[in-house]
Every structure is written in structure tokens, then in C-alpha cells.
């Protein structure tokens, strides 16, 4: 089975060399033709200058042309592989078998349209970044189908393109690829389309990458404004899989109990402010059509989207 790894980049920094080395080590454990496609939004930090391997293709696009869904569609359409692996520039495979484990469900089950791996917190992750990874990415693998939506709700279509693999034919021919006009969550959009169309999604707990963020409270607000914008514009997903607030409430209650149990009482002020700002950001995003563009651009994490 031929595999294509697609990485959107913009000024990825010195650590990108470590990611490429790790990906090449992973490819040695796969059979078939392999390639790495880097779609770079005109990086200016020189972080791609070291690349000489013939397996790696670098394609330059204008920074203004980047779009979470459209750029990944571009990579998918030029890729030679039947399996498409997407990874972000700030993720790092935890071992040399992460990609092999990630794609195994696609190779063994034709009804699975995509898989996504387990994200571990970086060694320097703060409490909130670490907790989010543990809550959203358990050790146990699972397969999600349409039958699970009444039990899992919005979690049925929880996925992440930070480390995910797709059956190329299903993604492009059956689903129509990623959306070209969403502010983020292009992966959630495709996941919802897959489940609605009768395909399954595999979560592979053995396919591990390090990927986490130490967001400030303001950045959490920005991010959740964008998430609200996505769900406000794609409200068919909420109608199909229940409101995202239910999962959010579960997250908050679980986190509160964990802070109390671990005796991190000093985190309570940050906990309440952080989660309040996330909720306010989400609610504003849902109603973003009532806000002027200049305000939306100021409070959004993805400001280019509003240009």
C-alpha cells in the first residue's frame, strides 16, 4: 500500500528537522512507495533548507492562499498514495511505529474512512494542556460508527488532523474532500460526513504523537470563538450529533474533580476564568454573524480567515 504524508507548514522552526527525521524512520517500517509532501506557506525562517531527501517534495504557496481544508485538498489531490497521512508541523511521532499503527485499521477494514492517533502532552506542557490530552485521547483504541451517536453525541465526530490518516478514495470520491471555507475543524466536518455516509472512524491509541499547546486564557477565548464560528456555520453537525456544550460540561466537571483530587487548589482561579472565557468565546462564535468583521478579526485566532 502506497502512503503519502502531507504536512502544511509555515515557519516551523528548528524542531521541524526532528519531525522529518522521525517521519523517515517511521517510513522504513512500511511496505510500498512512500512520499512526504510539504505544502509551505512561504516560510521565511530557513527551517526547510536542510531538506534534500528525494522522498520529500516541497510545494510553495502564498501565505494568503492557505486554508485548513483547501490546502489539505491540494495535497491530497497531488499525492500518489492510496493512504493519506496528515500531520501538523508541531506534532512529533512518539516512536518509529506510530504511522504503521495509525494506518493499520485502514488496511484491514474497507468500511473505515479515517483513523486518528493518540496525542500526548509535550514534556513542557502545563496542567491544562496535559489534562486536555488525557481527557480527549485515552489509551484504549475504538471504532466509531453511526450507531454510536446517541451514546457519544458530538464525541462521535471528535478527530484531529494533527495526526490522522484517510482512505484517499473515500475522502475525495465519496465525501468530496475537506471543506474549503471553514475557519478550522475541517477534520470534524469530514468525520461527520463519513459517519452520515455509513463509514466508520478508528481511534488508534497505539499510534502516539507528542502534540499539545500551553494556551493563555486569551488564546483559549480566541480558539473557542473560532470553534463557535465553525459550529454556528455548520449547525447541521450539532443537529445530527447533539450540542457540543454537553461534552464541554463533562470536560469542565471532570477537570474540576481532578484539580481537587490532585490538591492543585492554586489552579482554581485560572480554572474558572479559563473555562468562562472559553464558554463566552464559543457563544460569541455561534452568533458571529451579528458582529462586525473588524471585531471578529480582533478576537479570532485565525485572523486571516476574515480577510
N, C-alpha and C positions, 0 to 999 in steps of 0.2 A: 504494500500500500504506500503510495507516494504522499508525502507530508510537506506542507508549506507552513512556515512560521511567519506571521505578519506582525510587525511592530511599528506603530505610529510613534514618531519621535519629534521632540523639539528641545534643543539644548539639554540632552540627558545627563551631561556631566561625566566626571571621571569614572564613576561606578558602572557606566554603561559597558566598559571593557570587560568587567567581571561578568555581567549578564551574557554578553556574546560568548565568552569562554565557556560559561556554564551551559549555554544552549548547544554549542558544538559538541560538548561532552555528552549531552543527552542524545544528540542525533546519532552518535556511534552505537547506541543500543537499539536502533530501529532498522528495519529492513525496507528496501525500496529507495526511490530517489528522494532526496531531501533538499530543501532550499530555505533560505531566510530572506524575507523581503522587508526592507526598512523603508517606510514612507516618511520622509523627513520634511518638516515644515521650515526649510531654510535655516537650520541651526547655525548659530554664529560662534559657538564656543569651542569649535575644533574637536569635539568629542567623538566624531565619526572618522577622523583622519587616519586612525590606525587600521582600519578595515581593509584587508587585501584578499581574504579568502574568496575563492571562486563560487562557493555555495551562497554567498551573501550578495544580494542585489540592493543597491541604494537608489531610490527614486525620489527626486526633489519635487516638492510642490510649494506654492506660495503659502505663507502663513495664513493669509486671508482665505485660502481655499480649504483649510482644514475644517472637517465636520466629523463628529464622532461616528455617525453612521456612513456618510458618503465616502469618507476616506477609507474605511474598512471595506466597503463595497468595491472600491477601486483596487485595493489589494487582493480581494477575493477573486475578482474577475481576471487579473493577470497571473494569478497563482496557478501552478501546474498540478499541485496536489489534489487528491480526492478528499483529503482531510485537511482542514484549515485550523491552525492553532493561532490564537490571538493572545498576545501578552503585552503588558504595558512596560514602558521603559524603566519604571521604578519597582518592578517585581523581580524576584530572583529565585529560580528553582532551588529547592532545599537540598536536592541530591541529583545524581546523574540519571535517575529513572523516573523523574516527575512527568515528563512528556509521554513516555511509554505507558505509564499508569493512566494518564489523562485520556489517551485515545483508545485504550482497550475496550471500553463499552461501545464505542462506535464501530469497532471492528467485529464485535461479537453479536451485535443486535441491530438489525436494519431499521427497527422502529424508533431508535434513539436518534434525535436530530442534533443534539448538542450535549456536551459534558462541561463541567467546570470543576476546578480543583479547590483544595483547602488552602486558605490564606492564613499564614502565621504572622504574628507581630514581629517587626524588626527588633533586634536587641535593644535599641534605644527608644522603643515605643513607650508612651506614657500609659497611665492606668486606663484612660478612656479609649485609647486606640487599641490596647490589648484586649479589653473587655469586649469591644465590638467584634473583634476577630473570633474570640472564643464563643460568643453568642451565635454568630452567623455561620460559623464553619466548624461543625463538630468533627470528631474523629471517624464516626460511622458513615459509610457510603450509603447512598439511597438512589432510587429511581422514582421520579415524579411523573404522574400521568393525570389525565383529565379527571379520573375518579378521585383524586386526592384533593381537589379544590374545595370541597365542603369541609374537609378536615384541616387543611393547611392554609386556606384563604390566599392572601397575597403572597405568602411564602412559597406557593406553588411555582411562581414565576420568578422567584429570587434567584439570580445568577450573577456572574461577573465576568466581563471581558478582560479583566486584569490577568486572568489565566483560564482560558476556555478553548474548546475545540468543537468544530462543526463538521457535519457531513456536507460537503460543498454542494452536491446536487440538491439536497433537501433545502439548504439555506437559500440558494439562488433560484432554483427552478420551481420549488414547491411553495416557498414562503415569500419569495420576491426580494430577498436580501434585507439589509438593515434599512431603517427609515433614514431619509436624507435631511429631515428638518426638525429633529428633536434636540433639545439643549443638552441632554445626556440620556442615560438609560436606554441606549439603542439595543443593549443586550436583553433588558427586560421586555422590550417591545417584541423582539424576535421570539423570546421564550413564550410569551403569551400567544403569539401566532402559532407556534409549534404545538402547544398544548391544545389550543382550539381546533387545530387541524388533525388531532389524533396521534401526534408523535409524543415521544417521551423525552425527559431530560434526566441525565445522570449527574449526580453529585459524587465525585470521587475523592474520598477522604485521604487516600494514599498518595494522591498527586498533590504535593505540597510546594508552595512558594512562600517566600517572605514578602509580605506586602501590607503596609499599614501607614497611617498618617497621624501625626500629632497636631490635629486641628486646634486652632484657637476657638474661643467661643464665637467670635465674629465670623470666622471661616465656617463654623458649623451652621450659623444662620444663613450665610451665603449659599452653602451647599443645599440646605433644605429648602431655600427659596427656589432653587433650580429644580429640585425633586418635585416640589409642589407644582411648578410650571409644567413639568413633564406630565404628571398625573391629571392636572387640570385640562390639558390639551388632549390627552389620551384617556379620557374618563371611561371609555369602553373597558379598559383593563380593570378599573375599580368595580365597575358594574358586574363584570364577569367573575372576578376573583375576590370580591369583598373589599372594603375600605382599608387603606394602608394604616390608618390610625390604630386599628386593633393590634397589629403587630408592633406598632410603636409603643402602645401602652404596655404590652408584655415585656418589651425591652426595658422600659423605664422601671417597672416593678422589679424585674429580675436584677437590674443593676443596683437599685436601692438596697435590696436584700443583701447583695454581695458586698457593698460598701459597709453595711452594718456588721455583717458576719466577719469580715476581714479587719474590722476595727479601724477603718480608714475614715474616721469621723471628720477629719480635716477636709475631706473631699465634698462634704455636703453642700457648702455654698456654691462650689463650682458645678456640682451635680444639678442643683435646682436651676441655676442661671443658664447652664448649658442646654438643658432639656426644654426650658421655657423658650429660649431663643430658637431652638430647632422647631418647636411647635409653631411659634409665631412666623418663622420663615416659611414653613410649609403651607400654612393657611394663607399667607400673602401670595405665595406662588400659585396656589389654586385659583386665586382671584386676580392674577396678574393682568388680566385684560382691563381692569379698572385703573391701573397705574400708568402714568406717562412713561415713555421709553427711557428718558434720562434717569428716572428713579430706578427703574428695573436694571439699568446698566450699572448703577452705583451699588446695588445690593446683591448682584448676581456674582457667582463665582466664575461663570463663563461669559465674560463681558462681550466677547467678540460675536456671540450669538445674536446680540441685539443690534448689530450694525446693519 
